[in-house]
Amino acid sequence: MRAESPAKRLFFAHALLPGGWARDVVVSIENGVIASVADNASSAGAEIIGGVAIPGLPNLHSHAFQRGMAGLTETRGATQDSFWTWRQLMYRFLDALTPDDVEAIAGFAYAEMLEAGFTSVAEFHYLHHDEHGQPYADLAEMAGCIAAAASATGIGLTLLPSFYNFGSFGGAAALQGQRRFVNDPHRFLALLEKSRAAIAGCDDAAIGIAPHSLRAITPETLKEVLAASPQGPIHIHVAEQVKEVSDCVAWSGLTPAAWLLDHMPVDRRWVLIHATHMTAEEATGVAASGAMIGLCPLTEASLGDGIFEGPQFLEAGGSFGVGTDSNIEITAPGELKQLEYSQRLRYSIRNAVARAPGESTGRALYEHALAGGAQAVGRSVGSLAAGKRADIVVLDTAHPDLAAVSGDRWLDAYTFVAGKSAIDSVWVGGKQVVEAGRHRQRPSIVARYQRTMKRLVGL
């Protein structure tokens, strides 16, 4: 049974509240949840925290094990490299991973996320079976490793077991490299229940489902899984690559986004990951459905996916959040900056995400990603308000890039200049996990990760 956290009161000279910037803020916390927030308050009886407090950002899309691949796929192959050649390298990397490896890599990735401004993660988890493609005696062996890494680091967790049934559109047989992912609906639903039990020991964890992509399921198997999963987030990769779109059209006559909107009950539970190649009509349809888009700008750039068409989606009232996906570089402000800069490059404009004259782009990006991320992880996070988890990132106002500014300029400097180096401390569920910019368990987490990687790459 999880122990209750002691009540505490934290005092911040400045904090970003739902109504805007406030001074002399006291956040009262009970059992990891914000009980009350008062501004213009006395610091008497509270722990005084230096710096400026902002809500912790949810990371809405991670494949934790891919952190171990970072930097290992940057050599050109015999043909022009693409997402599809990268995928073959990824299959080879995961061939050797044991449950202990996955836990060690995930622990390092999650510690980095906390140091980089993410306080919760939606783990799109598809590495289920052993190296021969056989289920472990405990179907949720690998899910348990993810839960253990989350508990050890303190990050908030939404576990999304991925339903991977086939190798490509129309029920094509799975490839050899996909053998560790594949389940039929019956076994997947059993895995889902075992995964629910695996996260029971985590603080305030949530669970959803992740049909991997339209190429990995059929309409019949997707409907079966959805019918058995009436609650929780639903995440799916959609329209990431041009080839994926053309293959979907060849299979169904429709693009992936159009097929989902026409054939599935797409609503606020759904998160369409990437959605790089959508038409204006599809963007309007997704926005109207209440579903949101999960953008992973650094990974999308790394894999040559393309650039999401942001302005038309925002004009339609669409919501988005950001994720780290392949975890090649883990940085909350960096994902936001890459998103904004991609739009500037595509449209030859500046301040693309900000929509109103005088609006701060840093704050616009951050508040979009807070709201969208909270919706995507299906947990009560994303703002410093009563009833929300006490997930707080504290920026160092003595940092050279933040020292001479205030208010929205703090977020502009954090996003576009200082990046994660501006982070001083991080609190998750009212517990401090990062101090002076470093995770409190960093030495042991790093040592375990280094041992794992040296064995995996043969050093």
N, C-alpha and C positions, 0 to 999 in steps of 0.2 A: 504494500500500500504506500502511495506517495505521501511524504510528510508535508504538512501545511507550512507555507512560508510565513515567517513573522511579519507583522504589519510594520510599515516604515513610512517616513515622510522625507521626500527629497525636495530641496530648495534650489531653484535655478534663477539666476539674474534675468535671463531671457529664455523664452520658449515659444515655439510655433504651435499655437492652439488652433482648433477648427475655425475660430473667428479671426485669426491672424496673429501677429506677433504680440506678445505680452511680456510685462516686466514683473520681477519679484513673484515668481510662480512656485507654489507648493503643490507637489503631486503626492497624494496619499495613496498608499498601495496596500491591499490586503489579499493574501493568497495569490499573488502574481497579477492581480487585476487592479486597475486604477479605480479607487473608491470615490475620489473627488479631486478636482483641480481648482485651485484658487489663485487669482492673480492679485497684484498689489498687496501681497500678504507678507506677514512677518516671518523671518527665518527661525524664530524661536522654536526650539524643540525639533527642528528638522536637520537632516544632514545636508550641509552646503556643498553643492557640486559646482565646480568652476566650469565655465564655458556656456555655450548656447545649446538648448535641448531641441531636437527635432524628432518626429516619430521615426522609428526604425522602418526601413523599406523591406517589403516582402519580395523575395526572389521567386518568381512564378514558374521557372523552368530550369531544372538541373538534371544532368546525367552525371552523378557524382564520380563514378568510376573513370570517366573520361578525363578527369583532372590528371591522372597518371600518364595520359598521352601527350600532354601539353609540351610542345617543342619537338616531338618525335615524328611529325609528319610534314616537315618543312623542306624536304628534299624532292626535287622534281623526278617523276618517274619516266618510263620509256615513252609514254604518250602524254598529251596535254592533260594535266591533272584537273580534277573536278570533285564535286561532292561525292560522286560515285566511286572514284578511285580512293578518296579518303575513307569511304565506308568500308572498303576491302581491308585497309590498314587497321581500321577500328575492330573489325571482326577478328583479325589476327591477334591484336593486343588482348582482347578479352578472352581468347581461347585459354590462356594460362591462369586466369584470375581465380583464386580461392576465396571462400567467404572471409577469411582473415585479411586477405589483400583488399577486398572491397571495403571492409570496415576501416582499415588503416587509411586508404585513399579518401574515403568519404569523410573521415574525421579531420584530415588535413584540409580538405576542401571547405568543410563547414566552419572550421576555425578561421580560415581566410575570409569566408563570407562575413563572419561577425566582425573581423577587423576592418572590413571594407564597407560597412554600412548596411548590410543585410541582416535582419534579425529573425527572419523565418524563411523557409524554403519549401517549395513544392517539388518533391523528388519524383520525376517521371521515371519509374523504376521498371526496367524490362529485362534485367539480367537475373533470371529465375533459377536455372538448372545448372547441373554440373558440367564439366568440360566435355562430356559425352552426349549432352543433351538429355540426360536422365534427371527426373525430379529428385531432390534431396528427400531423405526420410521425413523431414519436416518441410512441407511445401514452401513455407515462408522462411527458410534458412537465410536467404540473402536479404529479405525484407527485415529480418531481425538484426542483421548487421547494420543496415541503414538506421534502424531505430537506436541501436547501441551507439552509433557515431553521433546521432543527434543528441542523445542523452548526455554523452560524455562532454560534448562541446557546449551544450545549453541552447542550441538554436531551436526555434520553433519549427515543427515539422508537419507538413501535409504530405502523406505518403500516397502516391498514385501508382498502384500496380498496373503495369501496362499489359493490355490484351493484344497479343500478337499471334495470329492464327494461321496466316498464309504468307507466301513469299512475294506476291505481287497481285495486281488487280485481277479480279475474276476467279479467285481461289487457286492461284498457281502454287505449286509445291514450294515449301520453304527451302531456302538455300542451306548449304552445309554451315555457313557462317552464322545462320540464324537459329541453329538448333537449341541454343541456351535460352531462347526467348519464347518458344512456341507452346501454346496451350489450346485445347479445344474449349468451348464455353463451359462445359461441366467442370473441368479441372481448374480453369481460371477462377470460377466462382468459389471453388473450394480454397484456392490460393488467397482470394480476397478475404475470406473469413479468417484464415490463418494469419494474414497480414494485419487484420484488425486486432487480433490478439497480440501480435508482436509489438504494436505501438502502445499497448495499454499501460506500460510503465513509463512512458514519456509524459512530460508535463504538457497538458493541453494539446495533444496531437490530434490531427484530423485525418480522415481517409477519403479518397475519391477513387475514380477509375480513369484509365488513360488508354482508350482504344488507340493503338499506336498511330495509325494512318489508314486512309481508305485502301491503300495497297496491301495492308496487312490483315484485313478482315473481309467478310462478305456482308451484304445487307442483312442476310438472315442471322449470321452469328452476332453481328452488332446489335440487332434488335433483341436477341435473346439476352445478351449481357446487360443492355440498358433496362430491360423489363425487370431484371433481378436487382437493379441498383437504383432505387427510386430517390435516393438522397445523396448529397455530396457533389463535389466538383467533377466535371467531365472535361478532360483535356485531350486534344488530338492534334497531331501534326497535320497541317493543311497547306497545300500550294507553296511549299518551300522552294521547289525547283521547277524549271521549265519542263524538263522531261517528265516529272511527276504529273504536271498539268496535262501535257499532251497524251500521256498514257491513260489518264483518267478519262479524257475525252474519247479516246479510242475504245475504252471499255464501256462507257455509259452514255456518251454523247454530251456530257456536261463536264464542266470544270469541277474541281473538288469543292470549292465553296458553294457553287450553285447546286451541286448534288446534295450537300448537307442541308442547305436551306429548303430544298424541295422535298427531301425524303426523311428528315429527322426532326424531332421536336426541339430545335435549337432555341435556347433561352438563356437566362442569366447563369445557369449552371455551367454553360459551355465556355471553354477557352480554346480559341483557335490559335495554335502555336505557329508563328512565322507569318502565314497568310501573305507571303511576299508578292505573289502574282495574282492579285484580284482585280476585277474590273470595277469601274465606278458604281455600277448597278449592284454588284456583289457587296461592295463596301457599305453601301446604303442599306442593303438587306441585313447584313450582320449587325450594323449599328441599331437598326430598328428591332432586331430580335432580343436585344439586351445582352447578347453574348459579347465577349471581349476578345481582343487580340493580344497574344503574348509575344512580345518582340524580344529578340536576343541579338542586339545589333553587333556586338563584337564577334560572335560566332557566325552570324549571317555574312559579315564581311570576310571572315577567315575562310569560309567554305565557298565563297563566290556565289551566294544565293541570289543576290540582287538587293534592291532597295525598296522597302515598303512605301506605298504612296500615302504618306501621312496627312497632308492637308485635306484631301477629299474625304478621308475617314473622319477627321475631326470636324469638318464642316457638317457631316451627317450626324454628328452627336455621338460618335463612337468612343469607346473606352479602351485604354491599353494599359499594360504594365510591362515590366522588363524582367528578363531572366538571364542567367549566365550560361545555360545550355551545356556546351562542351567544356566550360571552365578553363579555357585557355588563358584568360586573365580575369581575375575575380575582383570586381570593383563596381560598387553601386553608382557612384558619380560617373565613372567611365562609360558604363552602358548608356546612361542618359546623354552624355556628351556625344557619343558615337551616333546615337539616334538623331540628335539635332543636327550634327554635322553631315550625316548622310542626306538629310532633307535639303540642307543648304547646297550641297554638291549637285543633287538631282535637279533642283529647281532654280539654281542661281539666285537664291535669296538669303536673307539672314533672319534670325529670330523666327523660325518657321513654326514652332509649336505654340509660342505665345500668340494669342488671337486678338487681343485688344491693345489699342495704343497705350503706351506706358506700362504694359505688363512685363514683369520679369520673366525671362525665359527659363532661368534656373528654377524659379518657384513653380511655373506652369508645368515643367517636366516633372518635378518632384511630386506635386499634388496629383497629377494624372496617374503617376506610377504608384502612389500610395493607395488611391481609391481602387484602381484596377487590380493592383496586387492583392489587396484585402479581399476583393471579390473572388479572385482566382484561387487563393489558398483556402477559402471557406472557413476562416477563423476570424475572431473578433479582434482585429489588429488594424493598424494604419492611421491612428490618430491619438493624440494625447487628450483623452476624454474619459469620463466616468463610464465604466463597463467594458473598456478595452484592455487588452493585455498591456502590461507596463513594459513595452518595448521601446527603448529610448536610445538614440544616438546623440552623443555630446560632442559638438565641434569645439575645437580649441581656438578661442578668440584671440589668443596671443600668437597664433600662427601668422607668419609674415603676410600672407595673402588675405587674412581675415581681420587683422588688427586695426586697419584704418577704415573699415566699412561697418554697416549694421543692417538689420532687417533683411529684405530680399537680396541685398548685395552679398550677405553671407552665403546664401544658396547659390548665387551666381559664381562667387569665388570658389566655393566647394565643388561645384559641377565642372566649371570650365578652366580652373587654374590649379588649385591646390590638390584636388582629388582626395583620395582616401588618406593622404598624409595629414589632412586637417582633423581627422577623427582622434579624439582623446580617450573617451570611454564609451562603453556600450552596456546597456542593461536589457535583459530579456526576462519577461515575467517578474520584474522587480529584482532580479539577481544580476550583479555585475559580473560580466564575462570578459570584458576587455578593459585593460587599464594601461594608460600611457600608450595607447595605440596597439597593444599586443594582447593576444588572448592569454588568460592567466595560466593555461595549461600548455602553452606553446612548446616549451622544450620537449616534453614527453611526446606530444603529438607529432612534432617534426621528426624526432628520432625514430619513431615507429614508421613514419612515412618513408624516410630515407632508407631504412633497412628493407622495406618492401620493394621500393623502386630499384635499388641496387641488385636485388635478386631477379626482378622481372626483366631488367634490361641487360643482365649478365655482367655487371661490373664487379 
